[in-house]
Amino acid sequence: MVGRFKYVTRVAVASGVFLLAPWKPALVKDTIMKDIRPTHAAFAQALSALPDGDSGSFHLVTYNVAGLPDLISRSCPSVNLLRMGPLLSRYDLVLVQEDFAYPRQLRAGISLPFQSILGRGSGWAGIGDGLNRFSRLPFSEEHRESWRNCHGYLTDRNDCLVDKGFSVASHHLGAGAVLDVYNVHMDSGRGPGNLDTRLNQVGQLLDSLANRSRGRAVIIAGDTNLRSRDVAGDRATFEHLLQSGGLRDTCEVTDCPDVRHGIDKVLYRGSPSLQLVPRQSRTDQSFVDDNGEPLSDHVPIVVDFTWRAVTTAHDSIARQSL
């Protein structure tokens, strides 16, 4: 959030209403709305239409869209999010953070068929967790989880005013290959309390990896707010996440000088049944307005992955017994 909630605090104190009444986001006209909940039949049809081959590729982008209400933003998110949709639709798997006040504006321009269902407003500000996903490939078992710990209501970047956390869903690639994809947004302050909170949030994320995603291939992407190069505490927390989760930073295996050490990260691991390889990491500099100004205070991070389903000995025996 890069300091913007300091302005939120000033607005809250000056108006006396921000914490008393939840923000009701302005919505674009109903004519742009569409049903984003595929029926069971449509989902089954999408699964059957997946490629028969045991390998493939996909392009992932993670992007903090800076979707705070216009009133308290340094830009104009209600307009900017409308611009983002067509740009994001060029990718196969889209993970966004801070999709708070104008989620329908963002969806208006997105053509990807599988989209997360809008959650109800939550948190002190009433604008939910801001975590949404859009995919060309079908996904199921979507789950949202709020962080058990936060730090700062009217101080320390005001993280407790919104309902940050993570979401996870199982994405179906083909040939029976399933990938758990996590979308995260962690505490953003820089004080000692924030460092401890991010460590606790990593622990909660690791709990989900150990329970829901045990033995599965995984991607974790989003705004971690972990300054792993500049802050010793964040660096230790990041290393703890990598080592305890069996994860690798995509920048370890790709040449990404403009991405490395940023707070927006993409982590991954394969599994015995799914080989997952990042081929390229980069930023997308095309997310600008007509004046060349960025649409958000973050830059989209793009990673190109290839995958291959691996037949295990157990799978071979199971097929022979059919």
N, C-alpha and C positions, 0 to 999 in steps of 0.2 A: 504494500500500500504506500510505501515510500513517503511517509509523513502526511498523507492527505487526511488521516483521521485526526490530526491536530486541528485541522479546520473544522472537522465534525464536532470536536469538543467545543470550539468557540461558538459554533452555531447552536449547539445544545444548550449551553449556558445562557447565551444571549436571548434565544427565543423562548426557552423554558418549556418547549413542547416536544423536542426530539425524543426524549426518553419517556414522555407521558403517552404518546400516541404513536403506534407503529407507522412507518412510512408505507404509503399505498402507492406503488409504482404506477406511473402512467403507462397505458397500454396503447398499442397501435390499433387501428380499426379491426373489427372482427373479420373483415373480408380476407385478411392475410392469415388467419388462424387455420390450423389444420390438425386433424387427429393424428397424434404422434404415437398412439398406442396400437401397434399391430395386433391383429387378432391371432388366436392360436393357429388358425388355418394359414394365415399369412406368414407367421413365423415358421411353421413347418414347411411351407412352400419355399421360403428363403433358404432354409437348411438344405432342402433337396436340390436347390439350384447352385449350391456351392461347387467349386471345381472338384473333379474326381481325383486330380493329381495329389500326390503326397507332399508337395512343396509349393511355395509361392512367395509373394512379397506384399508389403503394405507400407504406406507412408503415414507416419504419426506426427501430429503437431500438438504441442501444449502451449497455452496462451492465457495469461492473466489479462482479461479484457477490460479491467478498470470500470466495471459497471455500477459505480455508485450513483445515487440520484444527482441530476444536473445541479441542483441547488448547492450541493456541497462538494462538487467536483471542480477541478481546475480545467476541465475540458467540457465536452458536450456528449456524454455517453449515449443519450437517447438518439442522436444522429450517428455517432461513430459505430454503434453496434449494428445499425442497419447496413453500414458499409462492409462490416466484417464478414457477414454471412456468405456472400458469394466467394470471397477469398478463401474462407475456411473450407468451403465445399470442394476445393481442389484436392483435398487430402482424404485418405481412407478412414482415419481414426482421429477424431478431434476431442481434446480434453481442454475445458476452459475453467478458469477460476474467476471469482468476483463477478459472476453473472448474476448480480443482485437485483437491480431495480428495473431492468428492461429486458427480461428474458425473451419476451415475445418479439421484440424488435430484432434480436439476434436470430431467432428462428425464422423470421420472415424471409431471409435470403439464403437459408441453408437448404440444400437439396438432398442431403444424405438421408436415406430412408429410415435408419434406426436412430432414435433420439431418446434421451432420458426423459422420464416423466417429471414435469415440474412439481417440486415439493411445496408444501405449505410454508408460508413465512414463519420464521422462528428466530430466536435470539432477541436480545433487547431491542434491536432496531426493526425487527419484524420482516427481514428480507432474506431469511434462509441462509443456506451454506454457500451459495454461489457456485456450486460445483455441478457442471453438466457435461454430457458427452454426446457426440454425434458420430455415426459409423456407417460405412458402406457395407460392412459385414454384420450379420445379426449378433446380438448379445442377449444374455439372459441373467437371471438371478442378481439383478442390480440391488445393491445394499448401500445405504448411507449411514455413516456413523459420526456423531459429534465428538470432538475431543473432550476427554474427561477433565482436562485442565486447560485454563487460559490465564493470561496475566495482563491486567490493565483494563479498567473501564474508562476513566477520564484521564489516564496517564499511559505511558509506555505503548504508544501507537493504538490504544483503545481496542485491543483485540477481542475483548470480552463483549463488545457491543454487537458483534455478529457471530453467527453459529458456525464457526470454522470446523473442519474435520476432514474426512476422506470418504470417497465413494469407491465401490469396486463392482465389477461385473465380469461375467465369463463371456469372452468373445470367441465365436466359432469361425475357424479359419478354413476348414475343409478336411476331408479324410479323417474325420473324427477328432481332429486337433482342437483343443480348447485352451485358451490363454486367459488368465486372470489379469485384468488391467485396473490399476489403482490410480485415482485422481486425487491429489492431496493439496491442501493449503494450510500451512503451519503458522504458528505465532510469529509476528513480525517485529516485535520490539528488540532493542539491543542491550537492555539492562540485564543484570544477573538473574532477576526473576524470569525474564524471557528465555534466557539460555537454559535454565532449569526446566521451564515449561516445554521447550522444544525437545529436550531429552525425554521427558515424560510422554510426549506425543509420539516420538519414535518408538518408545516401548509399547504403546497402544497399537501402533501399526505392525510391529513385530508380532504381537499377539494374534492379529488377524492373519498374518502370513503363516504362523504356526498352526492355526486352527482351520480356517477356511481354505487356505492355499497350500497346505502341506503336500509336497510331492508334485506340485503343478508349476508350469512355466508362468512367469510373472513379469509384468512391466509396472513400474511405479513412476509416475510423472506428475509434474505440477510445480507450484510455487512453494518450495521448501523453506524459504527464508534462512537457509543454512549458508552462512558465509564461510565456506570451508577453507578458503585460502587465507582470509584476513583475521578470523576470530578463532582462537585456540579451542574454546569450548565448543563452538559449532563444528570445528574440524574433528574433534573427538566424537561428537554425536554422529556426524556423518560416517565416520569409519565404523562406529558401532552398528549403524544401520546396514552398511555394506557387509560387514563380516558376519553379524548375527543372522541376517536375512539371506545369506548366500548370494548376494547381488553384486553386479558390476555397474560402474558408471559407464554409459555409452562413450564418454569422452576418453576412457581408457583404451578403447579399441578403434576409435575413429579419429581422424584429424579434425579437431573442432576448436581452433584457437579463439574464435569469437564467442564460444559457448562455455568453454572450460571455466570452472570456479564460479559461475553465476549462480544465483539462488533458484532459477528455474532449471530443473534437472530431469533427466530421463535415466532411470535405472532398469536393469533387467536381469533375469536368470532363465536358463532353460530347464528342462526336466528330462528324465529318462525317455519319455515318449515324444518330446518336442524340442527340436534344436532351433534356437533363436539366435540370429546374428545381426547386429547393427552394421550397416554398410557405410552410412554417411550421416554426419550430424551437421546442421547448419542453422542459421537464422534466416527468416523470411523478411526482407526489408520492404516489401511491397505494401504493408499495412499502413498507409498514410492517406491523409485527406487531399483535397485539391490543391492545397498550399504546401504540400510536402511535409506536413506535420504528422507525427506518429498518432495513431488512433488510440494508443494506450501508453502508459508509462513502462510497459514491458514490451519485449520483442518476441514474436513467436519462435519457438524452438522446434525444429523439424528433425526427425530421425527416420531414415529409410531402413526397414528391417527385411530380412529374408527368413523364411521358416521352412522346416522340413520335419514331417512326422516320422518318427523312428519306431520301427516294429521291434518290440521286445520279445524275448523268448516266451514269456507268458502269453503274449498276443498270438504268437505262432501256434502254441499248443492249443489255445482256445479255438482258433480257426480250424485246426485239424480235427477237433472233437465235434464240429458242427455236422 
